[in-house]
Amino acid sequence: MLKAVQLRKDYHMGHTVVHALDGVDLHIPAGGFVAITGASGSGKSTLMHILGCLDRPTAGLLEFNGQRISGIGEKQLARLRNQHIGFVFQTFNLISRTSALDNVLLPLVYTRRAYRRKHALEALERVGLAARAKHTPSEMSGGECQRVAIARAIVNRPRLILADEPTGNLDTRTGDQIMAIFDELHAEGITIVLVTHEVDIAVRAQRIIRMQDGRIVEDHPVAPEQRQVVLASRGQGLPASGAIQPMQEPPAERGAVAGVLGVSATGE
């Protein structure tokens, strides 16, 4: 699904050039579950933003599903994000004075009205929050806010989910509940790339990539027995409603505009 060849990302700070990414080669197949780890400043979040088409590399090749990304325009990038990629962030990135339902509706804002509310409610139900649809983020716990963010990420049935420190602001039990949702989504065939500094979270993936100074220094699979030990020691939490349920396929979007969520828009 994702192929990166010699990715570089440089930032100019006065007369100094900072190499946030320094020649990254990476292949992530469809249906994979990858954890990217590393110290602060290692380049893991920069890599995730480029893989998610939120930023462009200074040099190198990036392909998404066989499509070369470097040559396409901003509207095409936004359409790709909206239709195929879901994002989950450590700080949730929810609109604080807007209900959970309306937050989940954001990626569907230009979809036909007959479908928007239905699919947003289905996404909330999948993460166990249908009963909280009218509540605002300020009326919810951190774990509930993250579940709303996941519902927003999956409402368009993406093929890829990118999660940047999704458990970083949560306690252990709530973090386990969030990871249980990712486990369920991965079991459905969704590709997941998760950035984390927590070893216990990283081993929930099938594969761990460790970065240092903008480079990949380790890339290895997670032994199934290692993952089972972690699950047994931490427990495998689930949302209040239990395992998430399959959601019906949403209608195709009509056009796209730029933005973190890749919100679609009419017109070309």
BASE-397774 format. One record per atom (N, C-alpha, C): residue number from 1; residue in three letters; atom name; x negated, y, z. Coordinates in steps of 0.1 Angstrom, whole numbers, plus 5000, padded with zeros to 4 digits. Example, Ala and Ser with C-alpha at 12.3 -4.5 7.8 and 13.67 -1.06 7.14 Angstrom:
2
1	Ala	N	4868	4943	5078
1	Ala	CA	4877	4955	5078
1	Ala	C	4868	4967	5078
2	Ser	N	4872	4978	5071
2	Ser	CA	4863	4989	5071
2	Ser	C	4871	5000	5079
***
This chain:
268
1	Met	N	4992	4988	5000
1	Met	CA	5000	5000	5000
1	Met	C	4991	5013	5000
2	Leu	N	4981	5013	5008
2	Leu	CA	4972	5024	5009
2	Leu	C	4958	5020	5005
3	Lys	N	4952	5028	4997
3	Lys	CA	4938	5026	4993
3	Lys	C	4930	5039	4993
4	Ala	N	4920	5039	5001
4	Ala	CA	4911	5051	5002
4	Ala	C	4897	5048	4998
5	Val	N	4891	5056	4989
5	Val	CA	4877	5053	4985
5	Val	C	4869	5066	4987
6	Gln	N	4859	5065	4996
6	Gln	CA	4850	5076	4998
6	Gln	C	4857	5089	5001
7	Leu	N	4867	5088	5010
7	Leu	CA	4874	5101	5014
7	Leu	C	4865	5110	5023
8	Arg	N	4865	5122	5019
8	Arg	CA	4858	5133	5027
8	Arg	C	4868	5144	5030
9	Lys	N	4866	5149	5042
9	Lys	CA	4873	5161	5045
9	Lys	C	4864	5171	5053
10	Asp	N	4861	5182	5047
10	Asp	CA	4852	5192	5052
10	Asp	C	4859	5204	5057
11	Tyr	N	4855	5210	5068
11	Tyr	CA	4860	5223	5073
11	Tyr	C	4848	5232	5074
12	His	N	4850	5244	5069
12	His	CA	4839	5254	5070
12	His	C	4842	5264	5082
13	Met	N	4832	5264	5091
13	Met	CA	4833	5273	5103
13	Met	C	4821	5282	5102
14	Gly	N	4823	5294	5096
14	Gly	CA	4812	5303	5094
14	Gly	C	4802	5297	5084
15	His	N	4790	5295	5088
15	His	CA	4779	5289	5079
15	His	C	4778	5274	5082
16	Thr	N	4787	5269	5090
16	Thr	CA	4786	5255	5094
16	Thr	C	4797	5247	5087
17	Val	N	4793	5235	5082
17	Val	CA	4803	5226	5076
17	Val	C	4805	5214	5085
18	Val	N	4818	5212	5089
18	Val	CA	4821	5201	5098
18	Val	C	4827	5190	5089
19	His	N	4821	5178	5089
19	His	CA	4826	5167	5081
19	His	C	4836	5159	5090
20	Ala	N	4848	5162	5089
20	Ala	CA	4859	5155	5097
20	Ala	C	4860	5141	5092
21	Leu	N	4859	5139	5079
21	Leu	CA	4858	5125	5073
21	Leu	C	4846	5125	5064
22	Asp	N	4838	5114	5066
22	Asp	CA	4825	5114	5059
22	Asp	C	4823	5101	5051
23	Gly	N	4831	5100	5040
23	Gly	CA	4830	5088	5032
23	Gly	C	4838	5076	5037
24	Val	N	4851	5077	5038
24	Val	CA	4859	5066	5044
24	Val	C	4865	5057	5033
25	Asp	N	4862	5044	5034
25	Asp	CA	4868	5034	5025
25	Asp	C	4878	5026	5033
26	Leu	N	4890	5024	5028
26	Leu	CA	4900	5018	5036
26	Leu	C	4911	5012	5026
27	His	N	4916	5000	5030
27	His	CA	4927	4993	5023
27	His	C	4936	4988	5033
28	Ile	N	4949	4992	5032
28	Ile	CA	4959	4987	5041
28	Ile	C	4970	4981	5033
29	Pro	N	4972	4968	5033
29	Pro	CA	4982	4962	5025
29	Pro	C	4997	4964	5030
30	Ala	N	5006	4963	5021
30	Ala	CA	5020	4964	5025
30	Ala	C	5023	4954	5036
31	Gly	N	5031	4959	5046
31	Gly	CA	5035	4950	5057
31	Gly	C	5024	4949	5068
32	Gly	N	5013	4956	5067
32	Gly	CA	5003	4956	5077
32	Gly	C	5007	4964	5090
33	Phe	N	5000	4961	5101
33	Phe	CA	5001	4969	5113
33	Phe	C	4987	4972	5118
34	Val	N	4983	4984	5116
34	Val	CA	4969	4988	5118
34	Val	C	4969	4999	5129
35	Ala	N	4959	4997	5139
35	Ala	CA	4957	5007	5149
35	Ala	C	4943	5014	5146
36	Ile	N	4943	5027	5146
36	Ile	CA	4931	5035	5144
36	Ile	C	4927	5041	5157
37	Thr	N	4915	5038	5162
37	Thr	CA	4910	5043	5175
37	Thr	C	4897	5051	5173
38	Gly	N	4893	5057	5184
38	Gly	CA	4881	5065	5184
38	Gly	C	4882	5076	5194
39	Ala	N	4871	5082	5197
39	Ala	CA	4870	5093	5207
39	Ala	C	4876	5105	5200
40	Ser	N	4879	5115	5209
40	Ser	CA	4884	5128	5204
40	Ser	C	4874	5134	5194
41	Gly	N	4879	5138	5182
41	Gly	CA	4870	5144	5172
41	Gly	C	4863	5134	5163
42	Ser	N	4868	5121	5164
42	Ser	CA	4862	5111	5156
42	Ser	C	4867	5111	5142
43	Gly	N	4878	5118	5139
43	Gly	CA	4884	5119	5126
43	Gly	C	4897	5110	5124
44	Lys	N	4902	5104	5135
44	Lys	CA	4913	5095	5133
44	Lys	C	4926	5102	5129
45	Ser	N	4929	5114	5136
45	Ser	CA	4941	5121	5132
45	Ser	C	4939	5128	5118
46	Thr	N	4928	5132	5115
46	Thr	CA	4925	5138	5101
46	Thr	C	4928	5127	5091
47	Leu	N	4923	5115	5093
47	Leu	CA	4926	5104	5084
47	Leu	C	4941	5101	5083
48	Met	N	4948	5101	5094
48	Met	CA	4962	5098	5094
48	Met	C	4970	5109	5086
49	His	N	4966	5121	5088
49	His	CA	4973	5132	5080
49	His	C	4970	5131	5065
50	Ile	N	4959	5127	5061
50	Ile	CA	4956	5125	5047
50	Ile	C	4963	5113	5042
51	Leu	N	4963	5102	5049
51	Leu	CA	4971	5090	5045
51	Leu	C	4985	5093	5044
52	Gly	N	4991	5102	5052
52	Gly	CA	5005	5106	5051
52	Gly	C	5008	5117	5042
53	Cys	N	4998	5121	5034
53	Cys	CA	5000	5132	5024
53	Cys	C	5004	5145	5030
54	Leu	N	5000	5147	5043
54	Leu	CA	5002	5160	5050
54	Leu	C	4990	5169	5047
55	Asp	N	4979	5164	5043
55	Asp	CA	4967	5171	5040
55	Asp	C	4960	5165	5028
56	Arg	N	4952	5172	5021
56	Arg	CA	4945	5167	5010
56	Arg	C	4930	5166	5013
57	Pro	N	4923	5155	5008
57	Pro	CA	4909	5154	5011
57	Pro	C	4901	5164	5003
58	Thr	N	4889	5166	5008
58	Thr	CA	4880	5175	5000
58	Thr	C	4874	5167	4988
59	Ala	N	4872	5154	4990
59	Ala	CA	4868	5146	4979
59	Ala	C	4872	5132	4982
60	Gly	N	4871	5123	4971
60	Gly	CA	4875	5109	4973
60	Gly	C	4888	5106	4966
61	Leu	N	4892	5093	4967
61	Leu	CA	4904	5088	4960
61	Leu	C	4913	5083	4971
62	Leu	N	4926	5086	4969
62	Leu	CA	4937	5081	4977
62	Leu	C	4948	5076	4968
63	Glu	N	4952	5064	4970
63	Glu	CA	4963	5058	4963
63	Glu	C	4974	5053	4973
64	Phe	N	4986	5056	4969
64	Phe	CA	4998	5051	4977
64	Phe	C	5006	5042	4968
65	Asn	N	5007	5030	4971
65	Asn	CA	5015	5020	4962
65	Asn	C	5010	5021	4948
66	Gly	N	4997	5022	4946
66	Gly	CA	4992	5022	4932
66	Gly	C	4992	5036	4926
67	Gln	N	4998	5046	4932
67	Gln	CA	4999	5059	4926
67	Gln	C	4988	5068	4931
68	Arg	N	4980	5074	4923
68	Arg	CA	4969	5082	4927
68	Arg	C	4975	5095	4932
69	Ile	N	4971	5099	4944
69	Ile	CA	4978	5111	4950
69	Ile	C	4971	5124	4947
70	Ser	N	4958	5124	4944
70	Ser	CA	4951	5136	4942
70	Ser	C	4956	5145	4931
71	Gly	N	4962	5140	4921
71	Gly	CA	4966	5148	4910
71	Gly	C	4981	5153	4910
72	Ile	N	4988	5149	4920
72	Ile	CA	5003	5153	4920
72	Ile	C	5005	5166	4928
73	Gly	N	5016	5173	4924
73	Gly	CA	5019	5186	4930
73	Gly	C	5026	5185	4944
74	Glu	N	5028	5196	4950
74	Glu	CA	5033	5197	4963
74	Glu	C	5048	5192	4964
75	Lys	N	5056	5194	4954
75	Lys	CA	5069	5189	4954
75	Lys	C	5070	5174	4953
76	Gln	N	5061	5169	4945
76	Gln	CA	5060	5154	4944
76	Gln	C	5055	5148	4957
77	Leu	N	5046	5154	4963
77	Leu	CA	5041	5149	4976
77	Leu	C	5052	5150	4986
78	Ala	N	5060	5160	4986
78	Ala	CA	5071	5161	4996
78	Ala	C	5081	5151	4993
79	Arg	N	5084	5148	4981
79	Arg	CA	5094	5137	4977
79	Arg	C	5089	5124	4982
80	Leu	N	5076	5121	4980
80	Leu	CA	5070	5109	4984
80	Leu	C	5071	5107	4999
81	Arg	N	5068	5118	5007
81	Arg	CA	5069	5117	5021
81	Arg	C	5083	5115	5026
82	Asn	N	5092	5122	5019
82	Asn	CA	5106	5121	5023
82	Asn	C	5112	5107	5021
83	Gln	N	5108	5101	5010
83	Gln	CA	5115	5088	5006
83	Gln	C	5107	5076	5011
84	His	N	5094	5077	5014
84	His	CA	5086	5065	5017
84	His	C	5079	5065	5030
85	Ile	N	5077	5077	5037
85	Ile	CA	5069	5077	5048
85	Ile	C	5077	5084	5060
86	Gly	N	5075	5077	5072
86	Gly	CA	5081	5083	5084
86	Gly	C	5070	5087	5094
87	Phe	N	5072	5097	5101
87	Phe	CA	5061	5102	5110
87	Phe	C	5066	5103	5124
88	Val	N	5057	5099	5134
88	Val	CA	5060	5099	5148
88	Val	C	5048	5106	5155
89	Phe	N	5051	5116	5163
89	Phe	CA	5040	5124	5169
89	Phe	C	5040	5123	5184
90	Gln	N	5029	5125	5190
90	Gln	CA	5027	5124	5205
90	Gln	C	5037	5134	5211
91	Thr	N	5038	5146	5206
91	Thr	CA	5046	5157	5212
91	Thr	C	5060	5157	5207
92	Phe	N	5064	5146	5200
92	Phe	CA	5078	5144	5195
92	Phe	C	5082	5153	5183
93	Asn	N	5078	5166	5184
93	Asn	CA	5082	5175	5173
93	Asn	C	5097	5176	5170
94	Leu	N	5104	5176	5181
94	Leu	CA	5119	5178	5180
94	Leu	C	5122	5193	5182
95	Ile	N	5134	5196	5177
95	Ile	CA	5139	5210	5179
95	Ile	C	5147	5210	5192
96	Ser	N	5141	5218	5202
96	Ser	CA	5146	5216	5216
96	Ser	C	5160	5220	5218
97	Arg	N	5166	5229	5211
97	Arg	CA	5180	5233	5213
97	Arg	C	5190	5226	5204
98	Thr	N	5185	5216	5197
98	Thr	CA	5193	5209	5187
98	Thr	C	5196	5195	5192
99	Ser	N	5208	5190	5190
99	Ser	CA	5211	5177	5195
99	Ser	C	5203	5166	5189
100	Ala	N	5203	5154	5195
100	Ala	CA	5195	5143	5190
100	Ala	C	5200	5140	5176
101	Leu	N	5213	5140	5174
101	Leu	CA	5219	5137	5160
101	Leu	C	5214	5146	5150
102	Asp	N	5214	5159	5153
102	Asp	CA	5209	5169	5143
102	Asp	C	5194	5168	5141
103	Asn	N	5187	5164	5151
103	Asn	CA	5172	5162	5148
103	Asn	C	5170	5151	5139
104	Val	N	5178	5140	5140
104	Val	CA	5176	5129	5131
104	Val	C	5181	5132	5117
105	Leu	N	5191	5141	5117
105	Leu	CA	5196	5145	5104
105	Leu	C	5187	5153	5095
106	Leu	N	5176	5159	5101
106	Leu	CA	5167	5168	5093
106	Leu	C	5162	5162	5080
107	Pro	N	5157	5150	5080
107	Pro	CA	5152	5144	5067
107	Pro	C	5163	5142	5057
108	Leu	N	5176	5142	5061
108	Leu	CA	5187	5140	5053
108	Leu	C	5195	5153	5049
109	Val	N	5189	5164	5052
109	Val	CA	5196	5177	5051
109	Val	C	5202	5180	5038
110	Tyr	N	5196	5175	5027
110	Tyr	CA	5201	5177	5014
110	Tyr	C	5207	5165	5007
111	Thr	N	5209	5154	5015
111	Thr	CA	5215	5142	5010
111	Thr	C	5230	5145	5010
112	Arg	N	5238	5137	5002
112	Arg	CA	5252	5139	5002
112	Arg	C	5258	5138	5016
113	Arg	N	5267	5148	5019
113	Arg	CA	5272	5149	5032
113	Arg	C	5280	5136	5037
114	Ala	N	5286	5129	5028
114	Ala	CA	5293	5117	5032
114	Ala	C	5284	5107	5039
115	Tyr	N	5272	5107	5036
115	Tyr	CA	5263	5097	5041
115	Tyr	C	5254	5102	5053
116	Arg	N	5252	5114	5054
116	Arg	CA	5242	5120	5063
116	Arg	C	5245	5115	5078
117	Arg	N	5257	5119	5083
117	Arg	CA	5260	5116	5097
117	Arg	C	5260	5101	5100
118	Lys	N	5265	5093	5090
118	Lys	CA	5266	5079	5092
118	Lys	C	5252	5073	5094
119	His	N	5243	5076	5085
119	His	CA	5229	5070	5086
119	His	C	5221	5076	5098
120	Ala	N	5224	5088	5102
120	Ala	CA	5217	5093	5114
120	Ala	C	5222	5086	5126
121	Leu	N	5235	5084	5127
121	Leu	CA	5240	5076	5139
121	Leu	C	5235	5062	5139
122	Glu	N	5234	5056	5127
122	Glu	CA	5229	5042	5127
122	Glu	C	5214	5042	5131
123	Ala	N	5206	5052	5128
123	Ala	CA	5192	5053	5132
123	Ala	C	5192	5054	5147
124	Leu	N	5200	5062	5153
124	Leu	CA	5200	5064	5168
124	Leu	C	5205	5051	5174
125	Glu	N	5214	5044	5168
125	Glu	CA	5219	5031	5174
125	Glu	C	5208	5021	5174
126	Arg	N	5199	5021	5164
126	Arg	CA	5188	5012	5163
126	Arg	C	5179	5013	5174
127	Val	N	5177	5025	5179
127	Val	CA	5167	5027	5190
127	Val	C	5174	5028	5204
128	Gly	N	5187	5025	5204
128	Gly	CA	5194	5024	5217
128	Gly	C	5199	5038	5222
129	Leu	N	5201	5048	5213
129	Leu	CA	5205	5061	5218
129	Leu	C	5218	5066	5212
130	Ala	N	5226	5058	5207
130	Ala	CA	5238	5062	5200
130	Ala	C	5247	5071	5210
131	Ala	N	5247	5066	5223
131	Ala	CA	5254	5073	5233
131	Ala	C	5249	5087	5237
132	Arg	N	5237	5090	5233
132	Arg	CA	5230	5103	5236
132	Arg	C	5229	5112	5224
133	Ala	N	5237	5109	5214
133	Ala	CA	5236	5116	5201
133	Ala	C	5239	5131	5203
134	Lys	N	5247	5135	5212
134	Lys	CA	5250	5150	5214
134	Lys	C	5241	5157	5224
135	His	N	5232	5150	5230
135	His	CA	5223	5155	5240
135	His	C	5211	5162	5233
136	Thr	N	5206	5173	5239
136	Thr	CA	5194	5179	5233
136	Thr	C	5182	5173	5240
137	Pro	N	5170	5175	5234
137	Pro	CA	5158	5170	5239
137	Pro	C	5155	5174	5254
138	Ser	N	5160	5186	5257
138	Ser	CA	5158	5191	5271
138	Ser	C	5166	5183	5281
139	Glu	N	5176	5176	5276
139	Glu	CA	5184	5168	5285
139	Glu	C	5180	5153	5285
140	Met	N	5169	5150	5279
140	Met	CA	5164	5136	5278
140	Met	C	5150	5134	5284
141	Ser	N	5147	5122	5287
141	Ser	CA	5134	5118	5292
141	Ser	C	5124	5118	5280
142	Gly	N	5111	5117	5284
142	Gly	CA	5101	5116	5273
142	Gly	C	5103	5104	5265
143	Gly	N	5106	5093	5271
143	Gly	CA	5108	5081	5263
143	Gly	C	5120	5082	5253
144	Glu	N	5131	5088	5258
144	Glu	CA	5143	5091	5249
144	Glu	C	5139	5100	5238
145	Cys	N	5131	5110	5241
145	Cys	CA	5127	5120	5230
145	Cys	C	5119	5112	5220
146	Gln	N	5110	5103	5224
146	Gln	CA	5102	5096	5214
146	Gln	C	5111	5087	5206
147	Arg	N	5121	5081	5212
147	Arg	CA	5130	5072	5205
147	Arg	C	5138	5080	5194
148	Val	N	5142	5093	5198
148	Val	CA	5148	5101	5188
148	Val	C	5139	5104	5176
149	Ala	N	5126	5107	5180
149	Ala	CA	5116	5109	5169
149	Ala	C	5114	5097	5160
150	Ile	N	5115	5085	5166
150	Ile	CA	5114	5073	5158
150	Ile	C	5127	5071	5149
151	Ala	N	5138	5074	5155
151	Ala	CA	5151	5074	5147
151	Ala	C	5150	5083	5135
152	Arg	N	5144	5095	5137
152	Arg	CA	5143	5105	5126
152	Arg	C	5133	5099	5116
153	Ala	N	5122	5092	5121
153	Ala	CA	5112	5087	5111
153	Ala	C	5118	5076	5103
154	Ile	N	5128	5068	5108
154	Ile	CA	5133	5056	5100
154	Ile	C	5146	5059	5093
155	Val	N	5152	5071	5095
155	Val	CA	5165	5073	5089
155	Val	C	5165	5071	5074
156	Asn	N	5154	5074	5067
156	Asn	CA	5154	5072	5053
156	Asn	C	5148	5059	5048
157	Arg	N	5147	5050	5058
157	Arg	CA	5142	5036	5055
157	Arg	C	5129	5037	5048
158	Pro	N	5118	5042	5055
158	Pro	CA	5105	5044	5048
158	Pro	C	5098	5030	5047
159	Arg	N	5089	5030	5038
159	Arg	CA	5080	5018	5036
159	Arg	C	5068	5018	5046
160	Leu	N	5065	5031	5050
160	Leu	CA	5053	5033	5059
160	Leu	C	5057	5042	5070
161	Ile	N	5052	5038	5082
161	Ile	CA	5054	5047	5094
161	Ile	C	5040	5050	5099
162	Leu	N	5037	5063	5101
162	Leu	CA	5025	5068	5107
162	Leu	C	5028	5074	5120
163	Ala	N	5021	5069	5130
163	Ala	CA	5024	5073	5144
163	Ala	C	5011	5078	5151
164	Asp	N	5011	5091	5155
164	Asp	CA	4999	5097	5161
164	Asp	C	5000	5097	5176
165	Glu	N	4994	5088	5183
165	Glu	CA	4994	5088	5198
165	Glu	C	5009	5087	5203
166	Pro	N	5017	5078	5198
166	Pro	CA	5032	5078	5201
166	Pro	C	5035	5075	5216
167	Thr	N	5025	5069	5223
167	Thr	CA	5027	5066	5237
167	Thr	C	5019	5075	5246
168	Gly	N	5012	5085	5241
168	Gly	CA	5002	5093	5248
168	Gly	C	5008	5101	5260
169	Asn	N	5021	5105	5258
169	Asn	CA	5027	5113	5269
169	Asn	C	5037	5105	5277
170	Leu	N	5036	5092	5277
170	Leu	CA	5046	5083	5283
170	Leu	C	5039	5074	5294
171	Asp	N	5047	5070	5304
171	Asp	CA	5042	5061	5314
171	Asp	C	5041	5047	5307
172	Thr	N	5035	5037	5314
172	Thr	CA	5032	5024	5309
172	Thr	C	5045	5017	5305
173	Arg	N	5055	5017	5313
173	Arg	CA	5068	5010	5310
173	Arg	C	5075	5016	5298
174	Thr	N	5075	5029	5297
174	Thr	CA	5082	5036	5286
174	Thr	C	5074	5033	5273
175	Gly	N	5060	5034	5275
175	Gly	CA	5052	5031	5263
175	Gly	C	5054	5017	5258
176	Asp	N	5056	5007	5267
176	Asp	CA	5059	4994	5262
176	Asp	C	5073	4993	5254
177	Gln	N	5082	5001	5259
177	Gln	CA	5095	5001	5252
177	Gln	C	5093	5007	5238
178	Ile	N	5085	5017	5237
178	Ile	CA	5083	5023	5223
178	Ile	C	5076	5013	5214
179	Met	N	5066	5006	5220
179	Met	CA	5058	4997	5212
179	Met	C	5067	4985	5208
180	Ala	N	5077	4981	5216
180	Ala	CA	5086	4971	5212
180	Ala	C	5094	4975	5200
181	Ile	N	5097	4988	5199
181	Ile	CA	5104	4992	5187
181	Ile	C	5095	4991	5175
182	Phe	N	5083	4995	5176
182	Phe	CA	5073	4993	5165
182	Phe	C	5072	4979	5161
183	Asp	N	5071	4970	5171
183	Asp	CA	5070	4956	5168
183	Asp	C	5082	4951	5160
184	Glu	N	5094	4956	5163
184	Glu	CA	5106	4952	5156
184	Glu	C	5106	4957	5141
185	Leu	N	5101	4970	5140
185	Leu	CA	5101	4976	5126
185	Leu	C	5091	4968	5118
186	His	N	5079	4965	5124
186	His	CA	5069	4957	5117
186	His	C	5075	4944	5113
187	Ala	N	5082	4937	5121
187	Ala	CA	5088	4924	5118
187	Ala	C	5097	4925	5106
188	Glu	N	5103	4937	5104
188	Glu	CA	5112	4939	5092
188	Glu	C	5104	4941	5079
189	Gly	N	5091	4942	5080
189	Gly	CA	5083	4944	5068
189	Gly	C	5078	4958	5066
190	Ile	N	5080	4967	5075
190	Ile	CA	5075	4981	5074
190	Ile	C	5061	4981	5078
191	Thr	N	5053	4988	5070
191	Thr	CA	5039	4990	5072
191	Thr	C	5037	5001	5083
192	Ile	N	5029	4998	5093
192	Ile	CA	5027	5008	5104
192	Ile	C	5012	5011	5106
193	Val	N	5009	5024	5106
193	Val	CA	4995	5028	5110
193	Val	C	4997	5037	5122
194	Leu	N	4990	5033	5133
194	Leu	CA	4991	5039	5146
194	Leu	C	4978	5044	5151
195	Val	N	4977	5057	5154
195	Val	CA	4965	5063	5160
195	Val	C	4967	5062	5175
196	Thr	N	4957	5057	5182
196	Thr	CA	4957	5057	5197
196	Thr	C	4943	5056	5203
197	His	N	4942	5061	5215
197	His	CA	4930	5059	5222
197	His	C	4931	5049	5233
198	Glu	N	4943	5042	5234
198	Glu	CA	4946	5032	5244
198	Glu	C	4943	5018	5239
199	Val	N	4934	5011	5245
199	Val	CA	4930	4998	5241
199	Val	C	4942	4989	5241
200	Asp	N	4950	4990	5252
200	Asp	CA	4961	4981	5254
200	Asp	C	4972	4983	5244
201	Ile	N	4973	4995	5238
201	Ile	CA	4982	4998	5228
201	Ile	C	4976	4993	5214
202	Ala	N	4963	4995	5212
202	Ala	CA	4957	4991	5199
202	Ala	C	4959	4976	5197
203	Val	N	4957	4968	5207
203	Val	CA	4958	4953	5205
203	Val	C	4972	4948	5202
204	Arg	N	4982	4957	5202
204	Arg	CA	4995	4953	5198
204	Arg	C	4996	4952	5182
205	Ala	N	4986	4958	5176
205	Ala	CA	4985	4958	5161
205	Ala	C	4979	4945	5156
206	Gln	N	4979	4943	5143
206	Gln	CA	4972	4931	5137
206	Gln	C	4957	4934	5135
207	Arg	N	4954	4946	5134
207	Arg	CA	4940	4950	5130
207	Arg	C	4937	4963	5137
208	Ile	N	4924	4964	5141
208	Ile	CA	4919	4976	5148
208	Ile	C	4908	4982	5140
209	Ile	N	4909	4995	5137
209	Ile	CA	4898	5003	5130
209	Ile	C	4893	5013	5140
210	Arg	N	4880	5013	5142
210	Arg	CA	4874	5023	5151
210	Arg	C	4866	5033	5144
211	Met	N	4869	5046	5147
211	Met	CA	4862	5057	5140
211	Met	C	4852	5064	5149
212	Gln	N	4841	5069	5143
212	Gln	CA	4831	5077	5150
212	Gln	C	4825	5087	5140
213	Asp	N	4825	5099	5144
213	Asp	CA	4819	5110	5136
213	Asp	C	4823	5109	5121
214	Gly	N	4837	5107	5119
214	Gly	CA	4842	5108	5106
214	Gly	C	4841	5096	5098
215	Arg	N	4835	5085	5104
215	Arg	CA	4833	5073	5096
215	Arg	C	4840	5061	5103
216	Ile	N	4843	5050	5095
216	Ile	CA	4848	5038	5101
216	Ile	C	4835	5030	5105
217	Val	N	4834	5027	5118
217	Val	CA	4823	5019	5123
217	Val	C	4827	5005	5127
218	Glu	N	4840	5002	5129
218	Glu	CA	4844	4988	5131
218	Glu	C	4858	4986	5124
219	Asp	N	4860	4975	5119
219	Asp	CA	4873	4971	5113
219	Asp	C	4875	4956	5114
220	His	N	4884	4952	5123
220	His	CA	4885	4938	5126
220	His	C	4899	4934	5130
221	Pro	N	4903	4922	5127
221	Pro	CA	4917	4917	5131
221	Pro	C	4918	4915	5146
222	Val	N	4930	4915	5151
222	Val	CA	4932	4913	5165
222	Val	C	4936	4898	5166
223	Ala	N	4928	4891	5175
223	Ala	CA	4931	4877	5177
223	Ala	C	4945	4875	5183
224	Pro	N	4953	4866	5178
224	Pro	CA	4967	4864	5184
224	Pro	C	4967	4862	5199
225	Glu	N	4957	4854	5204
225	Glu	CA	4957	4851	5218
225	Glu	C	4954	4864	5226
226	Gln	N	4946	4873	5221
226	Gln	CA	4943	4885	5227
226	Gln	C	4956	4894	5229
227	Arg	N	4963	4894	5218
227	Arg	CA	4976	4902	5218
227	Arg	C	4986	4896	5228
228	Gln	N	4986	4883	5229
228	Gln	CA	4996	4876	5238
228	Gln	C	4992	4879	5252
229	Val	N	4979	4879	5255
229	Val	CA	4975	4882	5269
229	Val	C	4979	4896	5273
230	Val	N	4978	4906	5264
230	Val	CA	4982	4919	5267
230	Val	C	4997	4920	5269
231	Leu	N	5005	4914	5260
231	Leu	CA	5019	4914	5262
231	Leu	C	5024	4907	5275
232	Ala	N	5017	4896	5279
232	Ala	CA	5021	4890	5291
232	Ala	C	5018	4898	5303
233	Ser	N	5007	4905	5303
233	Ser	CA	5003	4913	5314
233	Ser	C	5011	4926	5316
234	Arg	N	5015	4932	5305
234	Arg	CA	5022	4945	5305
234	Arg	C	5037	4943	5305
235	Gly	N	5042	4932	5299
235	Gly	CA	5056	4930	5297
235	Gly	C	5060	4937	5283
236	Gln	N	5070	4932	5277
236	Gln	CA	5074	4937	5264
236	Gln	C	5088	4943	5265
237	Gly	N	5088	4957	5268
237	Gly	CA	5100	4964	5270
237	Gly	C	5108	4965	5258
238	Leu	N	5122	4967	5259
238	Leu	CA	5130	4969	5248
238	Leu	C	5139	4981	5251
239	Pro	N	5144	4988	5241
239	Pro	CA	5154	4999	5243
239	Pro	C	5166	4994	5252
240	Ala	N	5173	5003	5257
240	Ala	CA	5184	5000	5266
240	Ala	C	5194	4990	5260
241	Ser	N	5196	4992	5247
241	Ser	CA	5206	4984	5240
241	Ser	C	5200	4971	5235
242	Gly	N	5188	4968	5238
242	Gly	CA	5182	4956	5233
242	Gly	C	5174	4958	5220
243	Ala	N	5172	4947	5212
243	Ala	CA	5164	4948	5200
243	Ala	C	5172	4957	5190
244	Ile	N	5165	4964	5182
244	Ile	CA	5171	4973	5172
244	Ile	C	5177	4965	5161
245	Gln	N	5188	4970	5155
245	Gln	CA	5195	4963	5145
245	Gln	C	5192	4968	5131
246	Pro	N	5193	4960	5121
246	Pro	CA	5191	4964	5107
246	Pro	C	5201	4976	5104
247	Met	N	5196	4985	5096
247	Met	CA	5204	4996	5092
247	Met	C	5206	4996	5077
248	Gln	N	5218	5000	5073
248	Gln	CA	5222	4999	5059
248	Gln	C	5213	5009	5051
249	Glu	N	5211	5006	5038
249	Glu	CA	5202	5013	5030
249	Glu	C	5208	5027	5027
250	Pro	N	5201	5038	5029
250	Pro	CA	5206	5051	5026
250	Pro	C	5206	5054	5011
251	Pro	N	5214	5064	5007
251	Pro	CA	5214	5068	4993
251	Pro	C	5201	5075	4989
252	Ala	N	5198	5075	4976
252	Ala	CA	5185	5082	4972
252	Ala	C	5187	5097	4974
253	Glu	N	5175	5103	4977
253	Glu	CA	5175	5118	4978
253	Glu	C	5175	5125	4965
254	Arg	N	5178	5138	4965
254	Arg	CA	5179	5145	4953
254	Arg	C	5168	5156	4953
255	Gly	N	5156	5154	4948
255	Gly	CA	5146	5164	4948
255	Gly	C	5139	5165	4961
256	Ala	N	5129	5174	4962
256	Ala	CA	5121	5175	4974
256	Ala	C	5114	5188	4975
257	Val	N	5111	5192	4988
257	Val	CA	5103	5204	4990
257	Val	C	5093	5200	5000
258	Ala	N	5083	5208	5001
258	Ala	CA	5072	5205	5010
258	Ala	C	5076	5207	5025
259	Gly	N	5069	5200	5034
259	Gly	CA	5071	5201	5048
259	Gly	C	5067	5188	5055
260	Val	N	5064	5189	5068
260	Val	CA	5060	5177	5075
260	Val	C	5069	5165	5074
261	Leu	N	5082	5168	5074
261	Leu	CA	5092	5157	5073
261	Leu	C	5095	5154	5058
262	Gly	N	5089	5161	5049
262	Gly	CA	5092	5159	5035
262	Gly	C	5107	5161	5032
263	Val	N	5113	5171	5037
263	Val	CA	5127	5172	5036
263	Val	C	5130	5174	5021
264	Ser	N	5140	5167	5016
264	Ser	CA	5144	5168	5002
264	Ser	C	5152	5180	4999
265	Ala	N	5152	5184	4987
265	Ala	CA	5159	5196	4983
265	Ala	C	5164	5194	4968
266	Thr	N	5175	5201	4965
266	Thr	CA	5179	5200	4951
266	Thr	C	5171	5209	4942
267	Gly	N	5170	5206	4930
267	Gly	CA	5162	5213	4920
267	Gly	C	5148	5208	4919
268	Glu	N	5141	5212	4908
268	Glu	CA	5128	5207	4906
268	Glu	C	5118	5219	4906
***
